[in-house]
Amino acid sequence: MPKVLLSGNCAAEWYGRDVQQRSPVRERARRAMRSELAMLAQDLFVTRGYEQTTIEDLVSAAGISKRTFFRYFTSKEDLVLDKRDVWVEELIEAFAARPDAEPVWHSLRRAFDVVVAHFDDATQLPRTLAVEKVIQDNSALGAGELERLSRVQDQLADLIGQRIGQRSPADPRPSVLAGGALSCLIAAKNVWIASGRTEPLSDLLDEAMATLKPA
């Protein structure tokens, strides 16, 4: 059978299509690897202590090289807060998917369901609570979490501004709505953990957001 030779344009088109088809597979593999490394590291941090666990300990337990490790994470902090980055991405996507005609406060509450679902996952709850304590006990991790909260507040504020028609860059309403809603989420989560999870997190979040609901 004669060989079929592709012209330059056809070859580029075929190759580009092939890369596009394979890229999602590689991305899923990358995310799976990140998730596996993060869970392994979090277990080590819980059992040995965050400060006591070194990068060398992590790569040894994972059976990988340091070079491979740094392809996925830049620091130990990223390993602990990796799940936060996932939540941020899902939360922003959830809010953006809400109907434009829906009241912003209601859209924010429904977007927070993706975070509530992570805490409601009984299979991951022991690890989730243990990681929460690791973050609470380490000032650097606490600062990293605050930085991520600031970032998601800015992203939500941008989307809210588009929704309500931000009057000017100095219009405080989008940031106030985003910051207020996130404060409700954090407060509800903290009360849920401190109270021994006697009430569903979703109910506590409903109550918190009802307290600050715009008139």
Residue pairs with C-beta under 8 A, 6 or more apart in sequence:
6 14
30 72
33 72
34 72
34 73
34 82
35 82
37 58
37 62
37 69
37 72
37 73
37 79
38 73
38 79
38 80
38 82
38 83
39 127
40 58
40 61
40 62
41 53
41 58
41 76
41 79
41 80
42 79
42 80
42 127
42 130
42 131
42 134
43 127
44 53
44 57
44 58
44 61
45 53
45 76
45 79
45 80
45 131
45 134
46 127
46 130
46 131
46 134
48 57
50 76
50 80
50 134
50 137
50 138
50 141
51 138
53 76
55 66
55 69
55 76
56 66
58 69
58 76
58 79
59 65
59 66
59 68
59 69
62 69
73 79
73 82
77 140
77 141
77 144
80 131
80 134
80 135
80 141
80 144
81 135
81 141
81 144
81 145
81 148
83 118
83 131
84 145
84 148
85 148
87 114
87 115
87 118
88 148
88 151
88 152
88 155
90 114
90 115
91 111
91 112
91 114
91 115
91 152
91 156
92 111
92 152
92 155
92 156
92 159
94 110
94 111
94 113
94 114
95 107
95 108
95 111
95 156
95 159
96 159
98 107
98 110
98 111
99 107
100 163
104 160
104 163
104 164
104 177
105 177
105 181
105 209
105 213
105 214
107 163
108 156
108 177
108 178
108 181
108 209
109 181
109 205
109 206
109 209
112 181
112 185
112 205
113 202
115 185
116 201
116 202
116 205
118 124
118 128
119 125
119 128
119 189
119 192
119 201
120 200
120 201
120 202
121 128
129 193
132 193
134 141
135 141
135 142
135 145
136 142
149 182
149 186
152 182
153 175
153 178
153 179
153 182
154 175
154 178
156 174
156 177
156 178
156 181
156 182
157 174
157 175
157 177
157 178
157 179
158 174
160 173
160 174
160 177
160 178
161 171
161 173
161 174
164 173
164 174
166 173
166 174
177 214
180 212
181 209
181 212
183 212
184 205
184 208
184 209
184 211
184 212
185 205
185 208
187 208
188 201
188 204
188 205
188 207
188 208
189 201
191 204
192 199
192 201
192 204
